[in-house]
Amino acid sequence: MEKVAFLGLGAMGYPMAGHLARRFPTLVWNRTFAKALRHQEEFGSEAVPLERVAEARVVFTCLPTTKEVAEVAEALLPHLREGTYWVDATSGEPEASRRLAERLAEKGVTYLDAPVSGGTSGAEAGTLTVMLGGPEEAVERVRPYLAYAKKVVHVGPVGAGHAVKAINNALLAVNLWAAGEGLLALVKQGVSAEKALEVINASSGRSNATENLIPQRVLTRAFPKTFALGLLVKDLGIAMGVLDGEKAPSPLLRLAREVYEMAKRELGPDADHVEALRLLERWGGAEIR
């Protein structure tokens, strides 16, 4: 079987690489190499130095930003073989990814942007949604290797995957904050948030925020750290780049970015994204519960 490689064993990458290792010979690399060794012990992957990643026919990356992906690509460039596919699961920046695709093409390497949605629970369960940007032939070539995915959608040329992911996360931000504003007002009127959500989730106002995030994290006050507020703000910035590039009218999404920038400053970038509603509660003088 052809080898695959996975670079970046963070909260998402670690379980994603685990699904690959269950089905394919999988090389793993991480800046903190101890984590790669732990992955090897847990999943039977092989922890390797960076240059050995080039042995793989399909290379996956899941790093904080496109900047780190480009840095790793430059380091690997002398070692990469023609005919390799590079599948980038990073929530990256479309234009920078198009430049990276051109750079890798100089070595005969095909780059696809393939960010994911579904959170850490989806990564662990292998039920992520993948939005792929790249040539049709390459998409079909790598599709069998997406062992961590339940749904795979080819959304367009290189960069399109990152653009869709950024806009998706911008909509997440809007839905979460809007639901928080409405529920806080209802709570202050004496309506329990649980009862309000029972109605909303059987009606037209429902969203992932009202069906899952707020009941499981806000009402319980659990606030598990699954997706950092700083990363959501980063994705909102990428979304603004997409909107600016197309000169698209976007007053609501721009306001959402400003609100989450405030939340990041107040709560810190490492807070979970749902904790942004703590700032709303502070302003309103009540808890959503």
C-alpha positions in Angstrom: 0.0 0.0 0.0 1.1 3.5 -0.7 2.4 5.5 2.3 0.7 8.6 3.5 2.1 11.2 5.9 0.4 13.6 8.3 2.1 16.8 9.6 0.6 18.6 12.6 -0.8 16.6 15.5 -2.9 19.2 17.2 -6.4 18.8 18.6 -7.7 18.0 15.1 -4.7 16.5 13.5 -4.0 13.9 16.1 -7.2 12.0 15.7 -7.4 12.6 12.0 -4.0 11.0 11.6 -5.2 8.2 13.8 -7.9 7.3 11.3 -5.3 7.2 8.5 -3.0 5.0 10.5 -5.8 2.4 10.9 -6.0 2.0 7.1 -2.7 3.0 5.6 1.0 2.9 6.4 1.2 6.4 7.9 4.2 8.6 8.7 3.7 11.3 11.3 5.6 14.5 12.1 5.0 17.2 14.6 7.2 20.2 15.8 7.0 18.7 19.3 8.3 15.3 18.3 7.2 13.7 21.6 3.7 14.0 20.3 4.6 12.1 17.1 6.1 9.3 19.2 3.0 9.1 21.4 0.9 8.9 18.2 3.1 6.1 17.0 2.6 4.2 20.2 -1.2 4.8 20.3 -2.1 4.2 16.6 0.8 2.3 15.0 1.9 5.2 12.8 5.6 5.8 12.3 7.1 9.0 13.8 9.7 10.3 11.4 12.0 13.4 10.9 10.6 15.9 8.5 12.6 14.9 5.4 11.2 11.3 5.6 7.7 12.7 5.0 8.7 12.9 1.4 8.5 9.1 1.2 4.7 9.4 1.2 2.6 9.6 -2.0 -0.1 11.7 -0.2 1.1 14.3 2.4 -1.5 15.8 4.7 -0.9 19.0 6.7 -3.0 20.4 9.6 -1.1 23.4 10.9 -2.2 26.7 12.6 -2.0 28.9 9.4 -0.9 28.8 5.8 2.4 30.5 6.9 3.4 27.4 8.7 2.4 25.2 5.8 4.5 27.2 3.4 7.5 27.0 5.8 7.2 23.3 6.0 6.8 23.0 2.2 9.9 25.0 1.6 11.9 22.7 3.9 10.5 19.6 2.2 10.8 20.9 -1.4 14.2 19.4 -2.1 13.0 16.0 -1.0 9.5 15.8 -2.5 8.9 13.5 -5.5 7.0 14.3 -8.7 3.5 12.9 -8.5 3.0 13.6 -4.8 -0.3 15.0 -3.6 -0.4 17.6 -0.9 -3.7 17.7 1.0 -3.9 20.8 3.3 -6.4 20.4 6.1 -5.3 23.7 7.6 -7.9 26.5 7.9 -5.8 28.6 5.6 -5.8 31.7 3.4 -7.0 31.2 -0.2 -4.6 33.5 -2.0 -1.5 32.3 -0.1 -2.6 28.7 -0.8 -2.8 29.5 -4.5 0.8 30.8 -4.4 1.8 27.6 -2.5 0.2 25.4 -5.1 2.2 27.2 -7.8 5.4 26.7 -5.8 4.8 23.0 -5.3 3.8 22.5 -8.9 7.4 23.4 -9.8 8.4 20.0 -8.3 5.4 18.2 -9.9 3.5 18.1 -6.6 -0.3 18.7 -6.7 -1.7 20.9 -3.9 -5.3 20.7 -2.7 -6.8 22.8 0.0 -9.0 20.6 2.1 -10.1 22.2 5.4 -12.5 20.4 7.6 -15.6 21.1 9.6 -17.0 19.1 12.5 -14.8 19.9 15.4 -12.7 17.7 17.6 -15.6 15.3 18.2 -16.0 14.9 14.4 -12.2 14.3 14.1 -12.3 11.6 16.8 -15.4 9.9 15.3 -14.1 10.2 11.7 -17.2 12.1 10.6 -15.7 15.4 9.4 -16.9 17.3 6.4 -14.1 18.1 3.9 -14.3 21.0 1.4 -11.8 20.4 -1.3 -10.3 22.9 -3.7 -8.2 21.7 -6.6 -8.4 19.9 -10.0 -11.0 17.2 -10.4 -8.5 14.5 -11.2 -6.5 15.2 -8.0 -9.7 15.3 -5.9 -10.7 11.9 -7.1 -7.2 10.6 -6.6 -7.0 11.6 -2.9 -10.7 10.9 -2.0 -10.0 7.3 -0.9 -7.4 8.5 1.6 -9.8 10.8 3.5 -10.4 8.2 6.2 -11.4 10.8 8.7 -14.3 12.2 6.6 -18.0 11.4 6.4 -18.7 13.9 3.7 -16.4 15.2 1.0 -17.4 18.0 -1.3 -15.3 19.3 -4.3 -16.1 23.0 -4.0 -14.0 24.5 -6.8 -10.4 25.3 -7.8 -7.4 25.7 -5.4 -8.3 28.2 -2.7 -12.1 27.5 -2.8 -11.9 25.1 0.1 -10.3 27.7 2.3 -12.8 30.3 1.2 -15.8 28.1 2.0 -14.3 27.2 5.4 -13.8 30.8 6.3 -17.3 31.9 5.3 -18.7 28.8 7.1 -16.9 29.8 10.3 -18.1 33.4 9.9 -21.7 32.1 9.8 -20.9 30.1 13.0 -19.8 33.3 14.7 -22.9 35.2 13.6 -25.3 32.4 14.6 -23.7 31.9 18.0 -23.6 35.6 18.9 -27.2 36.3 17.6 -28.6 33.4 19.6 -26.8 34.6 22.7 -28.2 38.1 22.4 -31.8 36.8 22.0 -31.5 34.3 24.8 -30.0 36.8 27.2 -33.0 39.1 26.6 -35.4 36.3 27.2 -33.7 35.2 30.4 -33.9 38.8 31.7 -37.6 38.6 31.0 -38.0 35.5 33.2 -37.9 32.9 30.4 -35.6 29.9 31.1 -33.1 29.5 28.3 -33.8 25.8 28.2 -37.5 26.4 27.5 -36.7 29.1 25.0 -34.4 26.7 23.2 -37.1 24.0 23.2 -39.2 26.3 21.1 -36.4 27.7 18.9 -35.1 24.3 18.1 -38.6 23.2 16.8 -38.9 26.5 14.9 -37.2 28.6 12.2 -34.6 30.2 14.4 -32.7 27.0 15.1 -29.0 26.5 14.3 -26.1 24.4 15.4 -25.5 27.1 18.1 -29.0 26.6 19.5 -29.2 22.9 19.0 -25.8 21.9 20.3 -23.3 24.6 21.4 -25.5 26.6 23.8 -27.3 23.6 25.4 -24.1 21.6 25.9 -21.7 24.3 26.9 -23.5 27.5 28.0 -26.4 26.2 29.9 -24.2 23.6 31.6 -21.4 26.2 32.2 -19.0 23.5 31.0 -17.3 25.5 28.2 -14.9 22.7 27.0 -12.0 23.9 25.0 -12.5 22.5 21.5 -12.0 25.5 19.2 -10.0 28.5 20.4 -11.5 31.9 20.2 -8.2 33.1 18.6 -8.6 30.6 15.8 -12.2 31.8 15.1 -11.0 35.4 14.9 -8.3 34.2 12.5 -10.9 32.6 10.3 -13.1 35.7 10.5 -10.0 37.7 9.2 -9.7 35.2 6.3 -13.4 35.6 5.5 -12.9 39.4 5.4 -10.2 38.8 2.8 -12.6 36.8 0.7 -15.2 39.5 1.0 -12.8 42.3 0.2 -11.4 40.4 -2.8 -14.8 40.2 -4.3 -16.0 43.7 -3.1 -19.0 41.9 -1.6 -21.3 43.9 0.7 -21.0 42.5 4.2 -22.0 44.8 7.0 -23.2 42.0 9.3 -20.1 39.8 8.9 -17.8 42.8 9.5 -19.6 43.7 12.6 -19.3 40.1 13.8 -15.6 40.2 13.3 -15.4 43.4 15.5 -17.4 41.7 18.2 -15.2 38.6 18.3 -12.1 40.8 18.3 -13.4 42.4 21.5 -14.2 39.0 23.0 -10.6 37.9 22.2 -9.1 40.9 23.8 -11.3 40.5 26.9 -11.1 36.7 27.3 -7.8 35.9 25.6 -7.2 33.9 22.4 -7.1 30.5 24.2 -10.6 30.7 25.5 -13.1 28.5 23.7 -15.1 30.2 21.0 -18.4 29.6 22.8 -17.0 31.5 25.8 -17.4 34.7 23.7 -21.0 34.6 25.2 -19.4 35.2 28.6 -18.6 38.7 27.4 -22.2 39.2 26.3 -23.4 38.0 29.7 -21.0 40.4 31.4 -22.4 43.3 29.4 -26.0 42.2 30.2 -25.5 41.4 33.9 -27.1 37.9 33.6 -26.2 34.4 32.7 -27.8 32.4 29.9 -29.4 29.5 31.7 
